[in-house]
């Protein structure tokens, strides 16, 4: 039988844990978004793209990308009460 001992070496610090939970909540919420909105948001935030870089990669206008990302960010704030 496997037992797992929790000690100070493997316990996440409270701030890291809160951040991890927050990211998990964002991921779960994004699962319910329209695929385009979700994918643009993830490409921007998760892959660290700039708006200009993402526009160049995708061929989607910078303005359209900004509008989508901003809309998703606002919806996530509402859903997650932030």
Secondary structure as UniProt FT lines:
FT   TURN            8..10
FT   HELIX           14..30
FT   TURN            31..32
FT   HELIX           35..45
FT   TURN            46..48
FT   HELIX           51..58
FT   HELIX           62..79
FT   TURN            80..81
//
